[in-house]
């Protein structure tokens, strides 16, 4: 399929930074908290929304995404208030997508119906593994039985739901991953996200891995697991539409597509990033400082950097090549005001095409499956 012109939409990202515990692989801005002043946090998030509405007025919102942290620890009344405020501040699409990230613990699953009543119409569950041994290794607070029960309830309560799995775990083989993924596909709704385990600086796994406490599967087996993922999901009717994401046609996550297509989005909450009118925004990362600054100033923006054309082009190429459909030249021009062919290095593109990593046509470019395994190097090679 050739790249085609697509509207990126306009999204609202709401960051809830609190978790019951910190997972050892996680490098997101999240913090374990025993208690949270929910009314105070609700007021602050509502206030920061108002600040950004003044900067991006009268633009139709196509998606809202509650991320974290663990936003299912938020009071459903807070989620309802935020959804209502978005609709009061901006026009919203008739098919507005409202996603909430949740864990499969019994405590959180018990709140699913309240979140559905609050306006959440898409749930994203952090399952991560389907056996108790690996769930313990990953630091998850739920067991496999809770995951299965949560998936069953999500299918009943929400029109759309997705869940995440992590593969290339220590001791995992391509054969065992094939079996686990096959089981996952029998439980899937319209969307699955499969992430390869990577060791990130600043996580609990980083020093443990450096000490040799555990080892990841060899690189050739990791690559084989990637291919298995693409083959099995496609055969089950949930083909890849992005490096790590798979969906039935029409059920792609609209909010994440806004990121990958280079659209504008508001980011509120501690450490949240945004893109507005060619300006990259970042809110203060520390939860207590963010809260204090919003209460004093109406927002806690730490950085607001206008993106120069070269940086903007690099960002759009890096994100766009993650999509199976690739980068449409028309979309790139509409979003960036630049010609795709002017920002790409013709020689670098030619080498990547010859090497089997890229496909190129008059309509645009896209990465091959082999290219998606080497995305970082690919992007550096083809930009001028």
C-alpha positions as CSV (number, residue, x, y, z in Angstrom):
1,X,0.0,0.0,0.0
2,X,1.4,3.4,-1.0
3,X,1.5,6.2,1.6
4,X,-1.6,8.4,1.3
5,X,-2.7,11.8,2.6
6,X,-4.1,11.5,6.1
7,X,-5.4,14.0,8.7
8,X,-3.4,13.7,11.9
9,X,-6.2,15.1,14.1
10,X,-5.8,17.0,17.3
11,X,-5.4,15.3,20.7
12,X,-5.4,16.0,24.4
13,X,-2.9,14.0,26.6
14,X,-3.6,14.0,30.3
15,X,-0.8,12.6,32.5
16,X,-1.6,11.0,35.8
17,X,1.9,10.3,37.4
18,X,0.9,8.0,40.3
19,X,1.3,4.2,40.6
20,X,0.9,1.8,43.5
21,X,4.5,0.7,42.7
22,X,7.2,1.3,40.1
23,X,7.8,-1.4,37.5
24,X,11.5,-2.2,37.1
25,X,11.5,-1.8,33.3
26,X,9.6,1.6,33.4
27,X,11.3,4.8,32.5
28,X,8.1,6.9,32.3
29,X,7.5,9.8,34.7
30,X,5.6,7.8,37.4
31,X,5.8,7.7,41.1
32,X,4.5,5.3,43.8
33,X,2.1,7.2,46.1
34,X,0.3,5.9,49.2
35,X,-2.3,8.7,49.1
36,X,-3.4,11.4,46.7
37,X,-5.3,14.6,47.2
38,X,-7.8,13.8,44.4
39,X,-9.8,17.1,44.5
40,X,-6.7,19.2,44.5
41,X,-5.2,17.3,41.5
42,X,-8.6,17.5,39.7
43,X,-8.7,21.3,40.1
44,X,-5.1,21.6,38.8
45,X,-5.6,19.5,35.7
46,X,-8.7,21.4,34.9
47,X,-6.9,24.7,35.3
48,X,-4.0,23.6,33.0
49,X,-6.5,22.5,30.4
50,X,-7.9,26.0,30.3
51,X,-4.5,27.6,29.9
52,X,-3.9,25.5,26.7
53,X,-7.3,26.1,25.3
54,X,-6.5,29.8,25.0
55,X,-3.4,28.8,22.9
56,X,-5.2,26.5,20.6
57,X,-8.8,27.6,20.3
58,X,-11.6,26.3,18.1
59,X,-9.7,23.2,16.9
60,X,-11.7,20.0,16.8
61,X,-10.4,17.5,19.3
62,X,-10.3,13.9,17.9
63,X,-8.9,12.1,20.9
64,X,-8.3,12.3,24.6
65,X,-5.7,10.0,26.2
66,X,-5.3,9.4,30.0
67,X,-1.8,8.1,30.4
68,X,0.6,7.5,33.3
69,X,1.5,6.3,35.7
70,X,-1.7,4.5,36.4
71,X,-4.6,6.8,35.5
72,X,-7.1,4.1,36.5
73,X,-6.2,5.1,40.1
74,X,-7.7,8.5,39.3
75,X,-11.2,9.1,40.7
76,X,-13.7,8.4,37.9
77,X,-15.3,11.7,38.8
78,X,-12.0,13.4,37.9
79,X,-11.9,11.7,34.5
80,X,-15.6,12.7,33.9
81,X,-14.8,16.3,34.8
82,X,-11.8,16.4,32.4
83,X,-13.8,14.9,29.5
84,X,-16.5,17.4,30.1
85,X,-14.1,20.3,30.3
86,X,-12.4,19.4,27.0
87,X,-15.9,19.4,25.4
88,X,-16.6,22.8,26.9
89,X,-13.3,24.3,25.7
90,X,-13.0,22.9,22.2
91,X,-15.3,21.4,19.6
92,X,-15.1,17.6,19.6
93,X,-15.4,15.0,16.9
94,X,-18.6,13.0,16.8
95,X,-16.5,9.9,17.1
96,X,-14.2,11.3,19.8
97,X,-11.8,8.6,21.1
98,X,-11.3,8.7,24.9
99,X,-8.6,6.2,26.1
100,X,-7.7,5.3,29.6
101,X,-4.6,3.2,30.6
102,X,-5.3,0.6,33.3
103,X,-3.8,-2.4,35.0
104,X,-5.7,-5.7,35.3
105,X,-5.6,-5.8,39.1
106,X,-8.9,-6.6,40.8
107,X,-9.0,-3.2,42.4
108,X,-8.8,-1.3,39.1
109,X,-11.1,-3.7,37.2
110,X,-13.8,-2.9,39.8
111,X,-13.8,0.7,38.6
112,X,-14.2,-0.1,34.8
113,X,-18.0,0.6,34.7
114,X,-17.5,3.9,36.5
115,X,-14.9,5.0,34.0
116,X,-17.2,4.0,31.1
117,X,-19.9,6.2,32.7
118,X,-17.3,9.0,32.9
119,X,-16.9,9.0,29.1
120,X,-14.0,6.6,28.6
121,X,-14.8,4.6,25.5
122,X,-11.5,2.8,24.9
123,X,-9.4,0.9,27.5
124,X,-5.7,0.1,27.2
125,X,-4.7,-2.7,29.6
126,X,-1.1,-3.3,30.8
127,X,-1.2,-7.1,30.8
128,X,2.5,-7.6,29.8
129,X,2.7,-11.4,30.2
130,X,0.3,-14.3,30.5
131,X,2.2,-16.3,33.1
132,X,2.8,-15.6,36.8
133,X,6.6,-16.2,36.7
134,X,7.2,-13.5,34.1
135,X,4.7,-11.2,35.7
136,X,6.7,-11.3,38.9
137,X,9.9,-10.7,37.0
138,X,8.3,-7.6,35.4
139,X,7.2,-6.3,38.8
140,X,3.5,-6.5,38.0
141,X,1.0,-6.4,40.8
142,X,-1.5,-8.6,39.1
143,X,-1.4,-12.4,38.3
144,X,-2.4,-14.2,35.1
145,X,-5.9,-15.0,36.5
146,X,-6.5,-11.3,37.2
147,X,-5.4,-10.4,33.7
148,X,-7.8,-12.9,32.1
149,X,-10.7,-11.7,34.3
150,X,-9.9,-8.0,33.5
151,X,-9.9,-8.7,29.7
152,X,-13.2,-10.5,30.0
153,X,-14.7,-7.5,31.8
154,X,-13.2,-5.0,29.4
155,X,-14.8,-6.8,26.5
156,X,-18.2,-6.5,28.2
157,X,-17.9,-2.8,29.4
158,X,-16.0,-1.0,26.6
159,X,-16.7,-0.9,22.9
160,X,-13.0,-0.9,22.2
161,X,-10.1,-2.3,24.3
162,X,-6.5,-3.1,23.8
163,X,-3.8,-4.8,25.8
164,X,0.0,-4.7,26.0
165,X,2.5,-7.6,26.0
166,X,6.2,-7.4,26.4
167,X,8.3,-10.0,24.6
168,X,12.0,-11.0,24.4
169,X,11.9,-11.6,28.1
170,X,14.7,-13.5,29.8
171,X,14.4,-17.2,29.0
172,X,11.8,-16.7,26.3
173,X,12.3,-18.5,23.0
174,X,10.6,-17.8,19.6
175,X,8.6,-21.0,20.2
176,X,7.3,-20.0,23.6
177,X,6.5,-16.5,22.3
178,X,4.6,-18.0,19.4
179,X,2.5,-20.0,21.9
180,X,1.9,-17.1,24.2
181,X,1.0,-14.7,21.3
182,X,-1.4,-17.3,19.9
183,X,-3.2,-17.5,23.2
184,X,-3.3,-13.6,23.4
185,X,-4.9,-13.5,20.0
186,X,-7.8,-15.6,21.3
187,X,-8.4,-12.9,24.0
188,X,-7.9,-9.8,21.8
189,X,-10.5,-7.2,21.0
190,X,-9.6,-4.9,18.1
191,X,-6.1,-3.8,19.1
192,X,-2.9,-5.3,20.5
193,X,0.5,-3.6,21.4
194,X,3.6,-5.8,21.6
195,X,6.8,-4.2,22.9
196,X,10.2,-5.7,22.9
197,X,11.8,-5.6,26.3
198,X,14.6,-3.0,26.3
199,X,16.8,-2.0,29.2
200,X,16.6,1.8,29.8
201,X,18.9,4.0,31.9
202,X,17.3,5.1,35.1
203,X,15.2,1.9,35.6
204,X,15.7,-0.8,38.2
205,X,16.5,-3.3,35.4
206,X,19.5,-1.3,34.2
207,X,21.9,-2.1,37.1
208,X,20.5,-5.6,37.5
209,X,21.2,-6.3,33.8
210,X,24.7,-4.7,34.0
211,X,25.5,-7.0,36.9
212,X,24.4,-10.0,34.9
213,X,21.4,-10.8,37.1
214,X,19.5,-11.7,33.9
215,X,20.2,-11.8,30.2
216,X,17.9,-11.1,27.3
217,X,17.5,-13.5,24.4
218,X,20.1,-13.3,21.6
219,X,19.5,-10.6,19.0
220,X,18.7,-13.1,16.2
221,X,15.9,-14.6,18.4
222,X,14.6,-11.2,19.2
223,X,14.4,-10.5,15.5
224,X,12.6,-13.8,15.0
225,X,10.1,-12.9,17.7
226,X,9.4,-9.6,15.9
227,X,8.7,-11.5,12.6
228,X,6.5,-14.0,14.5
229,X,4.5,-11.1,15.9
230,X,3.9,-9.6,12.5
231,X,3.0,-12.9,10.9
232,X,0.6,-14.2,13.6
233,X,-1.2,-10.9,14.1
234,X,-1.7,-10.4,10.3
235,X,-3.1,-14.0,10.0
236,X,-5.5,-13.2,12.9
237,X,-6.8,-10.1,11.2
238,X,-4.9,-7.6,13.4
239,X,-2.0,-6.6,11.1
240,X,0.7,-4.2,12.2
241,X,0.0,-0.6,11.5
242,X,3.1,0.7,13.5
243,X,6.3,-1.0,14.7
244,X,4.7,-2.2,18.0
245,X,0.9,-1.8,17.3
246,X,-1.6,-4.1,15.6
247,X,-5.3,-3.5,14.9
248,X,-8.2,-4.6,12.9
249,X,-8.7,-2.2,10.0
250,X,-10.3,1.0,11.3
251,X,-9.5,0.3,15.0
252,X,-6.1,1.9,15.1
253,X,-5.4,4.1,18.1
254,X,-6.3,7.6,16.8
255,X,-4.5,9.4,19.5
256,X,-1.2,7.7,18.8
257,X,-1.7,8.3,15.1
258,X,-1.8,12.0,15.9
259,X,1.8,11.7,17.3
260,X,3.1,9.5,14.4
261,X,1.5,11.7,11.7
262,X,2.9,14.9,13.2
263,X,-0.3,16.5,14.4
264,X,-0.8,19.0,17.2
265,X,-1.7,17.8,20.7
266,X,-2.0,19.4,24.2
267,X,-0.1,17.7,27.0
268,X,-1.1,18.5,30.6
269,X,0.1,17.0,33.9
270,X,3.6,16.4,35.3
271,X,6.2,15.9,32.6
272,X,3.6,15.9,29.8
273,X,4.9,16.8,26.3
274,X,2.8,18.7,23.7
275,X,3.1,20.1,20.2
276,X,1.2,23.3,19.5
277,X,1.6,25.6,16.5
278,X,5.1,24.3,15.8
279,X,6.2,24.7,19.4
280,X,7.3,21.8,21.6
281,X,6.0,22.1,25.2
282,X,7.0,20.2,28.3
283,X,5.4,20.5,31.7
284,X,7.5,20.4,34.9
285,X,8.3,16.8,35.6
286,X,8.2,16.8,39.5
287,X,4.7,16.2,40.6
288,X,4.8,18.5,43.7
289,X,6.4,21.3,41.8
290,X,4.0,20.9,38.9
291,X,1.0,21.1,41.3
292,X,2.4,24.2,43.0
293,X,3.1,26.1,39.7
294,X,-0.3,25.3,38.3
295,X,-2.0,26.6,41.4
296,X,0.1,29.8,41.3
297,X,0.3,30.4,37.5
298,X,-2.4,28.4,35.8
299,X,0.1,26.1,34.1
300,X,3.5,24.5,34.8
301,X,5.2,24.7,31.4
302,X,8.9,24.1,31.9
303,X,9.9,24.4,28.2
304,X,8.3,25.9,25.1
305,X,10.6,25.7,22.2
306,X,9.8,26.7,18.7
307,X,11.0,24.0,16.4
308,X,13.2,25.0,13.5
309,X,12.5,23.4,10.2
310,X,15.4,20.9,10.4
311,X,14.3,19.6,13.8
312,X,10.7,19.4,12.7
313,X,11.6,17.5,9.6
314,X,13.7,15.0,11.6
315,X,10.9,14.5,14.1
316,X,8.3,13.8,11.4
317,X,10.6,11.4,9.5
318,X,11.5,9.5,12.7
319,X,7.8,9.2,13.7
320,X,6.4,8.6,10.3
321,X,8.7,5.7,9.4
322,X,7.3,3.8,12.4
323,X,4.0,3.5,10.5
324,X,3.6,0.6,8.2
325,X,2.1,2.9,5.6
326,X,5.1,5.2,5.9
327,X,5.3,8.9,5.1
328,X,3.0,10.4,2.5
329,X,4.7,13.3,0.7
330,X,1.4,15.2,0.8
331,X,0.9,14.7,4.5
332,X,4.5,15.7,5.2
333,X,4.2,19.0,3.2
334,X,0.8,19.8,4.8
335,X,2.1,19.3,8.4
336,X,5.6,20.8,8.0
337,X,5.4,23.2,5.2
338,X,8.4,21.5,3.6
339,X,8.9,19.1,0.7
340,X,9.8,15.6,1.8
341,X,12.2,15.3,-1.1
342,X,14.1,18.4,0.0
343,X,14.8,17.2,3.5
344,X,15.8,13.7,2.5
345,X,19.3,12.8,1.3
346,X,18.8,11.2,-2.1
347,X,21.9,9.1,-1.8
348,X,21.0,7.8,1.6
349,X,17.5,6.9,0.5
350,X,18.9,5.1,-2.6
351,X,21.3,3.1,-0.4
352,X,18.5,2.1,2.0
353,X,16.3,1.1,-0.9
354,X,19.0,-1.0,-2.4
355,X,19.7,-2.6,1.0
356,X,16.1,-3.6,1.3
357,X,15.3,-1.2,4.2
358,X,13.1,1.3,2.4
359,X,10.5,1.5,-0.3
360,X,10.1,4.7,-2.3
361,X,7.5,5.9,-4.8
362,X,6.3,9.3,-6.0
363,X,3.7,9.2,-3.2
364,X,6.3,8.9,-0.4
365,X,8.5,6.4,1.5
366,X,8.0,3.6,4.0
367,X,10.2,1.2,5.9
368,X,10.3,-2.4,5.0
369,X,10.0,-5.0,7.9
370,X,13.8,-5.2,7.9
371,X,14.0,-1.4,8.0
372,X,11.7,-1.3,11.0
373,X,14.3,-3.3,13.0
374,X,16.9,-0.6,12.4
375,X,14.8,2.6,12.6
376,X,17.2,4.8,14.5
377,X,20.1,4.2,12.1
378,X,17.7,4.4,9.1
379,X,16.5,7.9,10.1
380,X,20.1,9.2,10.5
381,X,21.1,7.8,7.2
382,X,18.4,9.4,5.0
383,X,18.2,13.0,6.4
384,X,20.2,15.8,4.9
